[in-house]
Amino acid sequence: MNRQRMQVKTLKRTIPSRIESFTFVWIRKFQNYGVHKGCRDRMKMSVPKTCFWCRRKWQEEDQTWLTAVDGKGNKMVCESCATLIGDNSTEEGD
């Protein structure tokens, strides 16, 4: 399996009453969402239904990325969010 690792930093997002900062420790390409969901369903485990960062609902054919979020554990993000995290970009609210 080809593992891609990127150096990542902190991103911010605005939640109606506050701004949250998350530090992403590492990120790597993971499984197709349909494969991941099938495996977790067979073991009767919970399956994330949305991307951790943008909250977009997963489609069966989506490529997922696994990232470690400091203080939150491992989370799944979509390909566009993985690019944002990998580019060390920040998203700041007004």
N, C-alpha and C positions, 0 to 999 in steps of 0.2 A: 504494500500500500504506500503510495507516494504521500509523504507527510510534508505539509508546508507550515513553517513557523514564521511568524512575523513579530517584530518588536512592537509593542502597543503601549499606549498611554491612557489618559483619562478623558472621558467624554462626559458632557453635561446635557441634561434634558430638563425642560420645564414641566412640572406637574402643577395643576391649578394653584395649589397653596404653597409650593416650594420648588426649589431647584435641587435636583439630586445629581451627585457626581458618582460615577462608577469607574473603577480602575480595572482595565482588562489586562490580565497578566500574560496570556498567550492566546493564540487562535490557530485552528487548523481545519482543513477540509474534512467533513464528516460524511455521513451517508445520505443517500436519497431519502426524502421524508417518508415515502411509501414503504420502503424497506425497513426503516427505523420503527415506524408505527406498527408494521406487521410483527416484528420481533417483540416489541413491548406488549402488544395485545396478546400474543401467544403466552407470555409469562404473566399475564394479568397485572401488568404494571401501568402506572399512569403515563400518559403521552402529552407533551406540551402541544397545545393547539395553535399557538401564535409565536412569532418571532419575539425574543426577549426585548430587543431594542425598539423596533418600529411597531410591534403588535399586529403585524399583518398576518392573516390566517394562512396556514400552510396548505399547499396543494400537494397532491400525491407525487407529482413529478419534480418538486422543488429540491434543489441541492441545499443541504444544510451545512453549517459550519459550527464547530464546537469551540467555545471560548471559556476561559476561567475568569470569573468576575470576583475581584477581591471582596471577601466577606459574604458572597452570595453563592459560591460553588460554581459548578459547570453549567453553562447555559447554551441553548441553541439559537443561532441567528441566521438570517437569510443571507444570500450572496451579496446583495447591495449593502447591507449593514456590515458585512465582513470587510468589504472594500473600505467603507468609512472608518471602521476600527483599525484596519491595517494601515491606512494613510495617516493615522494620528491626527485626524481632523477633529474639530470640536464643534458642537452644536450648542449655541447659547441663546437663551430666550431674552426678550426685552424686559 
